């Protein structure tokens, strides 16, 4: 694996852990695709640093478990804006 890829993998993993962010959020910050972030943290990171992999996976699993809540809140806000209702 090339050095710059390994550095990116470690940077993305640390960013996800430090900021408790999603794959999509990390992809936007690092200007790469969601697929690249996913491959970096699920395949490459495991070969580079197992401890960091476990910590990063825990954050991503938590985010995955909560995503239906975030989606519901976004939908609620969308319809509230359309109806100009403030709860």
Secondary structure, 3 states (H helix, E strand, C coil): CCHHHHHHHHHHHHHHHHHCCCHHHHHHHHCCCHHHHHHHHHHHHHHHCHHHHHHHHHHHHHHHHHHHHHHHHHHHHHHHHHHCCCC
